[in-house]
């Protein structure tokens, strides 16, 4: 507006003087230098006084003029009673003039004064007695000097009475004429609801106008029921009036279809009419649907509900894909107003039954077959009161097309959770045989909660806060057949205190279900068979463990060990069952054309989730057992290096020198020990890459969208479309499938490419042992362990660079013997089963090696603790070296290959009675005491950890983060504890272990 004024001012510059222009510009240009406020008092029309009106321009209250007052809307003024309107341009632009004494009345339009013979109303208008109409003008519109009151002719020829406004005579209500042949309903006839009925009719005399609110435990005398219940029932019973019958049915529905045989309430009246019209024909051959009456009930016989819901499938098919694709549930509703008038047929699309607001696309997703739907919200009570001043009633049907392309509708039964039959909530029973199914529903009823005045605020309101649509698949169907859908509806009764501050929680859901009995049976069979195999496997492992510890007795330790082994095997059983079950649902549900399977409901997933939890708990127990076993092994590094001559060494206290053997460097042992420490947590996969890859595939590529409970198999979804809830089974199936695929790809890449062409740390360690002239002797059990033969074929490893390179060259050119323990062989790794005598001798030396205080039989009691440990270390090194060299004939050993069956079962058939047994081991099975050899168990454990966190939180990102975090924590713990065990068992200073 300011710019327009400036343009006008600039145009006038050529014609105005300088002074005039200056004054004009000062008016036009905004004064930005002055501070402006943009707030003012907040006013509403109802806050204005009796002699004020609400100015819609200034949004404030303004005073009416003289002889004026506020009109009904509050946005204008009108003349006071006794004043006629001379002009009226709205607001205060009204002119009023007082009427003369002989014409104190004002016409109904307010523009003229008139004489009134029958007195005045409070509004200053003429008043007529009952049955009369007011006449102010003649037929051609000429104003009369005096108004007249005309009596309507109630005689038989006319039967007229004044209308509600008293403007004209209209014919009497037909029931008055039929009953009394007049316009009066005199006794003994009955006047109710504006209708007249004969007292001689066989009609229930005691009508209950009370509406029950079961949730609040109270009853309210409804003004609507008081006025119209008896008249509707009488008109339906006596005259078979269609709208009255519908209105009676509506009041029964407003009373929750509840039936009490001791009182004549709305539903008892409806039942009375239904029973006394048995002679009338049924509608569409449906025995529960009587002519002229609405269909409200399916009957009250026990066991009827299961027959309705599970006997006859719908004659239509549903399919997700293909030429005959049919994924639309076409629900339609016949809607009625509270007075029983039919409104229209309407589709349920567009949110007819969904009180929660949302986009039309998302609302309509509720009727896409196979899509599990949930919509929840909180709505202010004031909005519901505004949107539903009177209830609308719906009879629901499912529209379908038969083989001949003829359109039909199938009635949808309703399970009203608030229904009471003789004061019992029968529909809340878990036994469907006790249910009483109904037909008609409404969303909100504030009308029947009005006690004294139908125009006042209701005391109570009843709202459909829970609506659930259940669709059940026919067992063993291959063509997508379903049983009739079931609408489950629950109402909440709310005591209205302050509608603006009160709110109500609303939910609408669609769920799909099928009989899971066969799936449960197959799962139980698989669990039984695989569980039995797990017992056998655990028994074999326990037997092998007993042989390896050299104990034939079955004691408590044996039972505990069996339980630990069984926990690991049973965890694998649960993993096989859950992964197989999850992939079954994922593949068969998402890939099917004609619908034959539906996803389990959340309540049906509980058993599956329990299996996953058991798998994780048992696998975690196995993982901890392996971790403890790995950090408690006995290990010793045998140094084959021998001194190279002697040197002169000063003798303390004697002042002289003497020759001494050149000491062997300990650095090779430290180096090998440090390398062993590094490979303890080496794995065949990269844990970080594993977690990030799975997370990338789920979140970025969009595989997580396959876990949605809908029929779509697309990896991407439109942001504006409805997103169905996730299925826990499908989330688990996708997580495990991707985790295993990525893990297996990593393992194959590691074995085929990385270890072959880049780096093989396990083989490098074996080579390092040989180059360092150090063997590794480790015992994972009391009488069983592993041996890595690292004795150098060159005799010495503690040499200079030139000699080292020469030795490597000779070995490459086959100018020296091979590295194997057996001459002319390459076998450097062995599984060893030692005799009990060998173990006892090892323990005697090892006890001295690890003892902190006290004398030792093999060592001098006067030596210090450190010197004792040094001597014990050399004693152990000498003993094991001589054992490998067959020096001790009483503790000798022999070498053999394991039988194929021994390899398969993981058990040794021969016991090391007099001699120990070395088994050739080309597969480097010593890695079973490392992470490297337990990759399968680690992969499955971390997969289960990831899945358990996701099932608990429904968040792949959090699951990935926590999985990686626990990987790093356990790796850190494994390294620290492993270092301490290594230092204590080998006398290697822990400070040198990195």
ZAMARGU-4260 file (C-alpha; in steps of 0.2 Angstrom, whole numbers, plus 5000, padded with zeros to 4 digits):
<rodrens>
0) 5000/5000/5000 | 5015/5012/5004 | 5023/5009/4987 | 5006/5013/4978 | 5005/5029/4988
5) 5023/5034/4983 | 5019/5031/4965 | 5004/5042/4965 | 5014/5056/4974 | 5028/5055/4961
10) 5015/5057/4947 | 5008/5073/4955 | 5026/5081/4957 | 5024/5090/4941 | 5008/5099/4946
15) 5010/5103/4964 | 5021/5116/4973 | 5036/5111/4983 | 5028/5114/4999 | 5013/5104/4994
20) 5023/5090/4988 | 5033/5090/5005 | 5018/5089/5015 | 5010/5075/5004 | 5026/5064/5005
25) 5027/5066/5024 | 5009/5058/5024 | 5013/5045/5011 | 5030/5038/5017 | 5030/5027/5032
30) 5038/5034/5047 | 5051/5020/5051 | 5059/5030/5064 | 5044/5028/5076 | 5043/5012/5085
35) 5027/5002/5081 | 5018/4988/5090 | 5008/4975/5082 | 4998/4968/5096 | 4980/4972/5103
40) 4968/4965/5115 | 4960/4948/5110 | 4941/4948/5109 | 4928/4936/5105 | 4909/4939/5100
45) 4903/4931/5116 | 4914/4942/5127 | 4905/4958/5120 | 4892/4966/5132 | 4873/4966/5129
50) 4874/4984/5121 | 4889/4980/5111 | 4893/4970/5095 | 4908/4962/5088 | 4916/4972/5074
55) 4922/4960/5061 | 4934/4973/5054 | 4943/4978/5069 | 4941/4962/5078 | 4935/4971/5094
60) 4919/4975/5103 | 4910/4991/5098 | 4895/5000/5106 | 4878/4999/5098 | 4869/5015/5094
65) 4854/5023/5104 | 4839/5011/5106 | 4849/4996/5100 | 4856/4980/5106 | 4866/4965/5100
70) 4858/4953/5088 | 4858/4934/5090 | 4874/4932/5081 | 4883/4945/5090 | 4891/4954/5075
75) 4878/4967/5072 | 4865/4978/5081 | 4846/4977/5081 | 4832/4989/5087 | 4826/4987/5105
80) 4808/4980/5107 | 4795/4993/5104 | 4806/5002/5091 | 4805/4999/5072 | 4819/4999/5060
85) 4821/5014/5048 | 4837/5009/5040 | 4850/4995/5042 | 4867/4995/5034 | 4875/4984/5046
90) 4885/4987/5062 | 4880/5003/5070 | 4873/5010/5054 | 4855/5007/5060 | 4841/5019/5063
95) 4828/5015/5075 | 4811/5024/5079 | 4800/5022/5093 | 4783/5015/5089 | 4767/5026/5093
100) 4757/5021/5108 | 4742/5014/5098 | 4754/5003/5088 | 4767/4997/5101 | 4769/4980/5092
105) 4783/4977/5079 | 4781/4966/5064 | 4790/4950/5063 | 4803/4958/5050 | 4805/4973/5062
110) 4802/4986/5049 | 4784/4992/5054 | 4774/4995/5069 | 4757/4987/5071 | 4743/4985/5083
115) 4742/4968/5092 | 4726/4962/5099 | 4733/4948/5110 | 4747/4956/5118 | 4766/4957/5115
120) 4780/4944/5117 | 4796/4949/5126 | 4803/4953/5109 | 4790/4966/5106 | 4781/4955/5093
125) 4762/4951/5092 | 4757/4936/5102 | 4743/4923/5097 | 4735/4909/5108 | 4739/4891/5104
130) 4732/4884/5088 | 4731/4901/5080 | 4742/4909/5067 | 4747/4927/5066 | 4742/4937/5051
135) 4750/4954/5048 | 4747/4957/5029 | 4733/4953/5017 | 4735/4942/5002 | 4744/4955/4991
140) 4756/4960/5005 | 4748/4976/5011 | 4751/4979/5029 | 4736/4978/5041 | 4734/4992/5053
145) 4730/4979/5066 | 4736/4961/5067 | 4724/4947/5068 | 4725/4929/5075 | 4717/4916/5065
150) 4711/4899/5072 | 4716/4884/5062 | 4702/4872/5057 | 4703/4856/5066 | 4687/4849/5060
155) 4686/4833/5050 | 4686/4842/5033 | 4702/4851/5036 | 4712/4843/5051 | 4724/4858/5052
160) 4734/4865/5066 | 4747/4880/5067 | 4764/4875/5063 | 4779/4877/5075 | 4782/4895/5070
165) 4764/4900/5070 | 4765/4906/5052 | 4752/4895/5044 | 4740/4881/5046 | 4746/4863/5042
170) 4738/4846/5042 | 4738/4837/5058 | 4751/4822/5061 | 4743/4807/5053 | 4743/4797/5069
175) 4732/4810/5078 | 4719/4808/5063 | 4720/4789/5063 | 4719/4787/5082 | 4706/4801/5087
180) 4699/4808/5071 | 4705/4825/5077 | 4721/4835/5079 | 4720/4832/5098 | 4727/4816/5107
185) 4715/4815/5121 | 4715/4802/5135 | 4715/4787/5135 | 4726/4788/5120 | 4744/4790/5122
190) 4754/4805/5116 | 4773/4802/5115 | 4786/4809/5104 | 4774/4820/5095 | 4764/4804/5089
195) 4747/4798/5095 | 4743/4780/5099 | 4728/4770/5104 | 4729/4764/5122 | 4720/4748/5117
200) 4736/4741/5108 | 4746/4727/5115 | 4761/4737/5119 | 4774/4736/5133 | 4768/4749/5146
205) 4784/4752/5155 | 4797/4760/5144 | 4815/4763/5151 | 4823/4779/5144 | 4839/4776/5153
210) 4855/4774/5144 | 4868/4763/5152 | 4887/4767/5153 | 4895/4751/5158 | 4913/4758/5158
215) 4908/4772/5171 | 4896/4761/5180 | 4882/4773/5179 | 4866/4776/5170 | 4859/4792/5163
220) 4841/4797/5159 | 4843/4802/5141 | 4832/4816/5134 | 4833/4809/5117 | 4827/4792/5123
225) 4813/4800/5134 | 4806/4809/5119 | 4808/4797/5105 | 4810/4779/5111 | 4792/4775/5115
230) 4786/4784/5099 | 4799/4775/5088 | 4795/4758/5095 | 4776/4761/5094 | 4777/4768/5076
235) 4788/4753/5071 | 4776/4740/5080 | 4759/4748/5076 | 4762/4756/5059 | 4778/4746/5052
240) 4785/4764/5049 | 4802/4761/5041 | 4811/4776/5048 | 4804/4773/5065 | 4811/4755/5065
245) 4828/4761/5060 | 4827/4774/5073 | 4822/4761/5086 | 4837/4750/5080 | 4848/4765/5081
250) 4844/4768/5100 | 4847/4750/5103 | 4864/4752/5095 | 4867/4768/5105 | 4864/4757/5120
255) 4878/4745/5114 | 4866/4731/5108 | 4864/4726/5126 | 4850/4715/5131 | 4842/4714/5149
260) 4827/4702/5150 | 4821/4712/5166 | 4819/4729/5158 | 4810/4736/5143 | 4825/4746/5137
265) 4829/4750/5118 | 4835/4733/5114 | 4822/4724/5123 | 4809/4734/5114 | 4817/4730/5097
270) 4818/4711/5102 | 4799/4713/5107 | 4795/4720/5090 | 4806/4707/5081 | 4798/4692/5090
275) 4780/4699/5087 | 4783/4701/5068 | 4788/4683/5065 | 4774/4681/5052 | 4783/4694/5041
280) 4795/4687/5028 | 4814/4688/5030 | 4825/4699/5019 | 4837/4691/5007 | 4833/4674/5015
285) 4843/4680/5031 | 4834/4673/5046 | 4841/4687/5057 | 4834/4701/5045 | 4815/4704/5047
290) 4805/4714/5035 | 4804/4732/5039 | 4817/4730/5053 | 4835/4734/5053 | 4847/4719/5054
295) 4855/4721/5071 | 4859/4704/5078 | 4865/4687/5072 | 4855/4678/5086 | 4859/4674/5104
300) 4863/4655/5102 | 4879/4649/5109 | 4891/4643/5097 | 4884/4653/5083 | 4898/4666/5081
305) 4911/4652/5076 | 4899/4646/5062 | 4897/4664/5055 | 4915/4667/5055 | 4922/4650/5050
310) 4910/4641/5040 | 4908/4649/5023 | 4922/4657/5014 | 4919/4672/5003 | 4916/4668/4985
315) 4931/4678/4979 | 4950/4676/4978 | 4964/4688/4982 | 4981/4688/4974 | 4997/4699/4976
320) 5003/4697/4958 | 4999/4691/4941 | 4985/4695/4928 | 4972/4691/4941 | 4979/4703/4954
325) 4966/4708/4967 | 4973/4717/4983 | 4958/4729/4986 | 4946/4726/5000 | 4930/4735/4994
330) 4921/4739/5010 | 4904/4749/5008 | 4892/4755/5021 | 4874/4759/5021 | 4873/4775/5032
335) 4858/4781/5042 | 4855/4797/5053 | 4849/4796/5071 | 4831/4798/5065 | 4832/4782/5054
340) 4833/4791/5038 | 4844/4782/5025 | 4858/4794/5020 | 4868/4785/5006 | 4879/4771/5001
345) 4897/4775/5003 | 4914/4767/5002 | 4924/4766/5018 | 4939/4774/5009 | 4944/4792/5013
350) 4944/4788/5032 | 4925/4785/5035 | 4929/4775/5050 | 4946/4782/5054 | 4944/4796/5066
355) 4962/4800/5066 | 4967/4813/5052 | 4979/4808/5039 | 4982/4809/5020 | 4969/4800/5009
360) 4983/4789/5002 | 4988/4783/5019 | 4970/4781/5025 | 4965/4770/5010 | 4980/4759/5013
365) 4970/4751/5027 | 4960/4742/5013 | 4975/4735/5004 | 4974/4716/5006 | 4989/4709/5015
370) 4994/4726/5023 | 4994/4726/5042 | 4988/4743/5047 | 4989/4753/5063 | 4984/4771/5065
375) 4984/4779/5083 | 4981/4797/5088 | 4975/4808/5102 | 4960/4819/5098 | 4953/4834/5108
380) 4936/4830/5115 | 4930/4847/5108 | 4934/4842/5090 | 4923/4826/5092 | 4909/4836/5099
385) 4910/4848/5085 | 4912/4834/5071 | 4898/4823/5078 | 4883/4833/5085 | 4873/4818/5081
390) 4878/4800/5077 | 4879/4792/5060 | 4876/4774/5059 | 4884/4761/5047 | 4879/4744/5041
395) 4895/4737/5034 | 4897/4726/5019 | 4911/4719/5008 | 4908/4721/4990 | 4915/4707/4978
400) 4912/4701/4960 | 4908/4683/4956 | 4914/4672/4942 | 4900/4680/4931 | 4906/4698/4935
405) 4890/4701/4945 | 4892/4712/4960 | 4887/4706/4977 | 4890/4712/4995 | 4893/4701/5010
410) 4888/4707/5027 | 4902/4711/5039 | 4899/4705/5057 | 4903/4716/5072 | 4910/4711/5089
415) 4905/4725/5101 | 4916/4723/5116 | 4904/4734/5126 | 4889/4723/5123 | 4881/4716/5139
420) 4869/4701/5139 | 4860/4701/5155 | 4874/4712/5163 | 4888/4701/5157 | 4901/4707/5144
425) 4900/4691/5134 | 4910/4698/5119 | 4926/4700/5131 | 4927/4681/5134 | 4941/4672/5125
430) 4929/4658/5120 | 4922/4664/5103 | 4907/4652/5106 | 4900/4664/5119 | 4901/4679/5107
435) 4885/4688/5101 | 4889/4696/5084 | 4880/4712/5079 | 4879/4722/5063 | 4877/4741/5065
440) 4890/4753/5072 | 4893/4772/5075 | 4908/4782/5079 | 4903/4795/5092 | 4887/4798/5102
445) 4885/4814/5111 | 4866/4815/5108 | 4860/4802/5120 | 4871/4809/5134 | 4860/4825/5135
450) 4849/4824/5150 | 4837/4838/5151 | 4839/4848/5135 | 4844/4842/5117 | 4852/4858/5114
455) 4863/4858/5129 | 4881/4851/5131 | 4880/4832/5134 | 4885/4826/5151 | 4893/4810/5144
460) 4899/4805/5127 | 4903/4788/5120 | 4917/4786/5107 | 4923/4771/5097 | 4941/4772/5103
465) 4946/4755/5096 | 4941/4748/5079 | 4950/4733/5073 | 4947/4724/5056 | 4952/4705/5057
470) 4954/4695/5040 | 4957/4677/5042 | 4963/4665/5028 | 4955/4649/5024 | 4966/4635/5029
475) 4976/4626/5015 | 4969/4638/5002 | 4979/4640/4986 | 4968/4654/4979 | 4968/4667/4992
480) 4951/4663/5000 | 4946/4671/5016 | 4932/4670/5029 | 4920/4684/5032 | 4930/4699/5040
485) 4926/4703/5058 | 4925/4721/5064 | 4930/4722/5083 | 4925/4738/5091 | 4927/4745/5108
490) 4919/4761/5115 | 4925/4772/5129 | 4912/4782/5140 | 4919/4799/5144 | 4912/4810/5158
495) 4913/4828/5150 | 4920/4841/5162 | 4930/4853/5151 | 4930/4848/5132 | 4944/4860/5128
500) 4956/4851/5140 | 4950/4833/5138 | 4956/4822/5125 | 4954/4804/5119 | 4966/4791/5112
505) 4959/4783/5096 | 4966/4767/5087 | 4961/4759/5070 | 4969/4743/5064 | 4968/4730/5051
510) 4976/4713/5055 | 4978/4697/5045 | 4978/4680/5052 | 4979/4662/5048 | 4979/4645/5057
515) 4997/4643/5064 | 4993/4625/5071 | 5002/4616/5056 | 5017/4628/5057 | 5018/4625/5076
520) 5017/4606/5073 | 5031/4606/5060 | 5042/4617/5071 | 5040/4606/5086 | 5044/4591/5076
525) 5060/4599/5069 | 5064/4604/5087 | 5062/4587/5093 | 5072/4579/5079 | 5086/4591/5079
530) 5086/4592/5098 | 5089/4573/5099 | 5104/4575/5087 | 5110/4589/5098 | 5110/4577/5113
535) 5120/4564/5103 | 5132/4577/5098 | 5134/4583/5115 | 5137/4566/5122 | 5151/4563/5109
540) 5159/4579/5114 | 5158/4575/5132 | 5165/4558/5129 | 5179/4565/5119 | 5182/4578/5133
545) 5183/4564/5146 | 5196/4555/5135 | 5206/4571/5133 | 5207/4574/5152 | 5211/4556/5155
550) 5197/4553/5167 | 5185/4539/5165 | 5174/4544/5180 | 5156/4552/5178 | 5155/4566/5191
555) 5147/4583/5193 | 5160/4591/5182 | 5156/4579/5168 | 5137/4583/5169 | 5141/4602/5169
560) 5153/4600/5154 | 5139/4590/5145 | 5126/4604/5149 | 5139/4617/5142 | 5141/4607/5126
565) 5122/4604/5124 | 5119/4623/5126 | 5130/4626/5111 | 5122/4612/5101 | 5105/4617/5106
570) 5108/4635/5102 | 5113/4629/5084 | 5096/4620/5083 | 5087/4635/5088 | 5097/4645/5075
575) 5093/4633/5061 | 5074/4633/5066 | 5072/4651/5068 | 5082/4656/5052 | 5073/4643/5042
580) 5056/4648/5048 | 5060/4667/5045 | 5066/4663/5027 | 5050/4653/5024 | 5039/4667/5029
585) 5050/4680/5020 | 5050/4670/5003 | 5033/4663/5003 | 5024/4678/5009 | 5033/4691/4998
590) 5034/4680/4982 | 5017/4672/4982 | 5005/4676/4968 | 4988/4669/4974 | 4988/4671/4993
595) 4991/4655/5002 | 5000/4661/5018 | 4999/4676/5029 | 5012/4683/5041 | 5009/4678/5060
600) 5002/4692/5070 | 5012/4700/5084 | 5005/4688/5097 | 5009/4673/5087 | 5027/4679/5085
605) 5030/4677/5104 | 5035/4659/5102 | 5047/4663/5088 | 5055/4677/5098 | 5057/4665/5113
610) 5066/4653/5102 | 5078/4668/5096 | 5080/4673/5115 | 5085/4655/5119 | 5097/4653/5105
615) 5106/4669/5110 | 5107/4664/5128 | 5113/4647/5124 | 5126/4654/5111 | 5132/4667/5123
620) 5135/4653/5136 | 5145/4643/5123 | 5154/4659/5118 | 5159/4663/5136 | 5165/4645/5139
625) 5176/4645/5123 | 5183/4662/5129 | 5187/4655/5146 | 5194/4639/5139 | 5206/4649/5127
630) 5213/4660/5141 | 5216/4646/5152 | 5227/4634/5141 | 5244/4628/5146 | 5257/4634/5133
635) 5276/4634/5132 | 5288/4640/5119 | 5302/4627/5117 | 5319/4635/5112 | 5330/4624/5102
640) 5344/4636/5101 | 5360/4630/5109 | 5375/4641/5115 | 5389/4645/5103 | 5405/4642/5113
645) 5411/4650/5129 | 5416/4667/5135 | 5427/4674/5149 | 5416/4681/5163 | 5421/4690/5179
650) 5417/4681/5195 | 5410/4693/5209 | 5419/4693/5225 | 5434/4683/5219 | 5442/4697/5208
655) 5445/4684/5194 | 5438/4678/5178 | 5432/4661/5172 | 5425/4654/5156 | 5406/4653/5154
660) 5393/4647/5141 | 5387/4660/5129 | 5369/4664/5134 | 5355/4661/5122 | 5345/4677/5117
665) 5328/4677/5124 | 5322/4690/5111 | 5317/4676/5099 | 5305/4669/5112 | 5298/4686/5116
670) 5295/4689/5098 | 5286/4672/5095 | 5276/4675/5111 | 5271/4692/5105 | 5266/4686/5088
675) 5256/4672/5096 | 5247/4686/5107 | 5243/4695/5091 | 5235/4680/5082 | 5224/4676/5097
680) 5210/4687/5090 | 5214/4686/5072 | 5198/4682/5062 | 5192/4676/5045 | 5181/4691/5043
685) 5183/4710/5047 | 5170/4714/5061 | 5169/4732/5056 | 5166/4728/5038 | 5153/4715/5043
690) 5143/4727/5053 | 5144/4741/5041 | 5140/4730/5026 | 5124/4723/5034 | 5119/4740/5040
695) 5122/4748/5023 | 5111/4734/5014 | 5097/4736/5027 | 5096/4755/5028 | 5103/4762/5012
700) 5099/4749/4999 | 5082/4747/5007 | 5081/4728/5012 | 5073/4733/5028 | 5057/4737/5018
705) 5055/4719/5014 | 5051/4717/5033 | 5036/4727/5032 | 5019/4718/5034 | 5012/4721/5017
710) 5012/4713/5000 | 5025/4724/4992 | 5043/4717/4988 | 5050/4733/4983 | 5066/4740/4991
715) 5060/4758/4990 | 5044/4766/4996 | 5036/4782/4992 | 5038/4794/5007 | 5020/4799/5006
720) 5013/4782/5006 | 5008/4772/5022 | 5022/4762/5030 | 5016/4746/5038 | 5023/4740/5054
725) 5038/4729/5054 | 5036/4710/5056 | 5049/4704/5069 | 5050/4687/5060 | 5054/4696/5044
730) 5067/4708/5052 | 5075/4693/5059 | 5075/4683/5043 | 5083/4698/5034 | 5096/4702/5047
735) 5101/4684/5048 | 5101/4681/5029 | 5112/4696/5026 | 5123/4693/5041 | 5127/4675/5035
740) 5129/4680/5017 | 5141/4694/5020 | 5150/4683/5033 | 5152/4669/5021 | 5157/4680/5007
745) 5171/4687/5018 | 5176/4670/5024 | 5177/4663/5006 | 5187/4679/5000 | 5198/4677/5015
750) 5202/4659/5011 | 5203/4660/4992 | 5211/4676/4989 | 5217/4685/5005 | 5227/4671/5013
755) 5233/4665/4997 | 5240/4681/4989 | 5241/4694/5003 | 5243/4687/5020 | 5241/4671/5030
760) 5245/4675/5048 | 5243/4657/5054 | 5255/4650/5041 | 5266/4665/5044 | 5267/4661/5063
765) 5271/4643/5059 | 5285/4649/5048 | 5291/4661/5061 | 5292/4647/5073 | 5304/4638/5062
770) 5314/4653/5057 | 5316/4657/5076 | 5320/4639/5081 | 5306/4638/5093 | 5292/4626/5095
775) 5275/4628/5103 | 5269/4616/5115 | 5251/4619/5121 | 5238/4609/5131 | 5220/4614/5129
780) 5215/4599/5140 | 5224/4589/5153 | 5230/4576/5142 | 5227/4584/5125 | 5234/4598/5115
785) 5244/4604/5100 | 5262/4605/5095 | 5269/4616/5082 | 5287/4610/5077 | 5298/4625/5075
790) 5315/4617/5076 | 5326/4625/5063 | 5333/4614/5050 | 5349/4625/5050 | 5353/4621/5068
795) 5354/4639/5073 | 5342/4654/5071 | 5352/4667/5082 | 5363/4673/5068 | 5367/4688/5057
800) 5358/4694/5042 | 5370/4686/5029 | 5369/4669/5037 | 5350/4670/5038 | 5349/4674/5020
805) 5360/4660/5015 | 5350/4648/5026 | 5334/4654/5017 | 5342/4652/5000 | 5348/4634/5004
810) 5330/4630/5010 | 5322/4637/4994 | 5334/4626/4983 | 5331/4610/4994 | 5349/4610/4999
815) 5344/4605/5017 | 5332/4594/5025 | 5313/4598/5027 | 5305/4606/5042 | 5294/4592/5047
820) 5296/4583/5064 | 5298/4567/5054 | 5313/4567/5043 | 5310/4572/5025 | 5292/4577/5028
825) 5283/4594/5029 | 5272/4591/5044 | 5275/4604/5057 | 5258/4604/5066 | 5251/4590/5077
830) 5237/4586/5088 | 5244/4577/5104 | 5237/4565/5116 | 5249/4564/5130 | 5250/4550/5143
835) 5246/4553/5161 | 5264/4550/5166 | 5270/4564/5154 | 5257/4575/5161 | 5262/4572/5179
840) 5280/4576/5175 | 5275/4592/5166 | 5264/4597/5181 | 5279/4595/5193 | 5290/4606/5183
845) 5276/4619/5179 | 5271/4620/5197 | 5289/4626/5201 | 5288/4638/5186 | 5272/4647/5192
850) 5276/4646/5211 | 5279/4662/5220 | 5286/4656/5237 | 5292/4640/5245 | 5305/4627/5241
855) 5305/4616/5226 | 5312/4598/5225 | 5320/4601/5209 | 5328/4618/5213 | 5339/4625/5227
860) 5328/4631/5242 | 5340/4645/5245 | 5338/4653/5227 | 5327/4668/5225 | 5310/4667/5217
865) 5315/4674/5201 | 5330/4662/5200 | 5319/4648/5204 | 5308/4652/5190 | 5322/4654/5178
870) 5329/4637/5182 | 5311/4630/5181 | 5310/4638/5164 | 5326/4630/5158 | 5321/4613/5166
875) 5304/4614/5157 | 5313/4619/5140 | 5325/4604/5142 | 5312/4592/5147 | 5300/4596/5133
880) 5315/4596/5120 | 5321/4579/5126 | 5303/4573/5125 | 5301/4578/5107 | 5319/4570/5104
885) 5312/4553/5111 | 5325/4554/5126 | 5313/4548/5139 | 5309/4530/5134 | 5296/4529/5148
890) 5287/4544/5141 | 5289/4541/5123 | 5277/4545/5109 | 5273/4539/5091 | 5266/4548/5076
895) 5250/4543/5066 | 5236/4549/5055 | 5219/4551/5062 | 5205/4540/5055 | 5192/4548/5045
900) 5179/4544/5058 | 5190/4551/5071 | 5191/4567/5062 | 5172/4568/5059 | 5167/4564/5077
905) 5181/4574/5084 | 5186/4560/5096 | 5202/4549/5098 | 5199/4531/5098 | 5216/4526/5105
910) 5220/4531/5123 | 5239/4536/5127 | 5242/4523/5140 | 5261/4520/5140 | 5266/4532/5125
915) 5259/4548/5120 | 5251/4550/5102 | 5255/4563/5089 | 5242/4565/5076 | 5247/4573/5060
920) 5237/4589/5058 | 5238/4598/5041 | 5222/4608/5045 | 5231/4618/5059 | 5218/4613/5071
925) 5228/4622/5085 | 5218/4637/5079 | 5203/4631/5090 | 5211/4639/5104 | 5211/4656/5095
930) 5197/4666/5088 | 5202/4660/5070 | 5197/4643/5073 | 5180/4647/5081 | 5174/4659/5067
935) 5157/4650/5065 | 5153/4651/5083 | 5158/4670/5084 | 5148/4674/5068 | 5132/4666/5074
940) 5134/4674/5092 | 5136/4691/5084 | 5122/4688/5072 | 5111/4683/5087 | 5117/4698/5097
945) 5113/4710/5083 | 5095/4702/5080 | 5091/4702/5099 | 5095/4720/5100 | 5085/4724/5085
950) 5070/4714/5090 | 5070/4723/5107 | 5073/4741/5100 | 5067/4739/5081 | 5082/4749/5077
955) 5096/4742/5065 | 5108/4757/5068 | 5107/4754/5087 | 5109/4735/5085 | 5124/4738/5073
960) 5133/4750/5085 | 5130/4739/5101 | 5136/4724/5091 | 5152/4732/5086 | 5155/4739/5103
965) 5153/4722/5112 | 5165/4715/5099 | 5178/4727/5103 | 5175/4725/5122 | 5177/4706/5121
970) 5192/4707/5110 | 5200/4719/5122 | 5196/4707/5137 | 5202/4692/5127 | 5219/4701/5123
975) 5222/4707/5141 | 5217/4690/5150 | 5227/4680/5136 | 5242/4691/5139 | 5242/4687/5158
980) 5239/4669/5155 | 5253/4668/5142 | 5265/4678/5154 | 5261/4666/5168 | 5263/4650/5158
985) 5279/4655/5148 | 5288/4667/5160 | 5287/4680/5146 | 5287/4697/5153 | 5270/4705/5150
990) 5277/4721/5146 | 5285/4714/5130 | 5268/4708/5124 | 5259/4721/5113
</rodrens>
